[in-house]
């Protein structure tokens, strides 16, 4: 049975392990963190991370406020999603995305954004089935393993029918 819950400080080693085994050039333009790097820090606070647990932590989703302006408080970023490779394609990612969307909504967000590498078709498909739409593409944004890779911007609106729709 898989449980989605808020992270705790004692999850740090398990989160770092999941991050280490999932951070590849196919899914992230950033290099893997050096061994022993703390998962939590100024950019990643425990209250911004949800974990998937099945006897052990098997995945996480992370929220970030990217632009610290009052006029942008209604937008949060899904800034990290990782699922242990042995548990992928079993619905864990979808459950984490839905849980983080609910968390964003509970914080008053009207829009949940994300960035995904163009060649990462598995993640793009997951996000699309979770209601995300492509808002734009930054072409040849990263040079990874000798090839230029697009950065795809996607978003999901978290508003109800009674609220005005974006133009």
Secondary structure, 3 states (H helix, E strand, C coil): CCEEEECCHHHHHHHHHHHHHHCCCCCCCCCCCCCCCCCCECCECHHHEEEEECCCEEEEEEEECCCCCHHHCCEEEEEEEEECHHHCCCCHHHHHHHHHHHHHHHCCCCEEEEEEECCCHHHHHHHHHCCCEEEEEEEEEEEECCEEEEEEEEEEECCCCCCCCCC
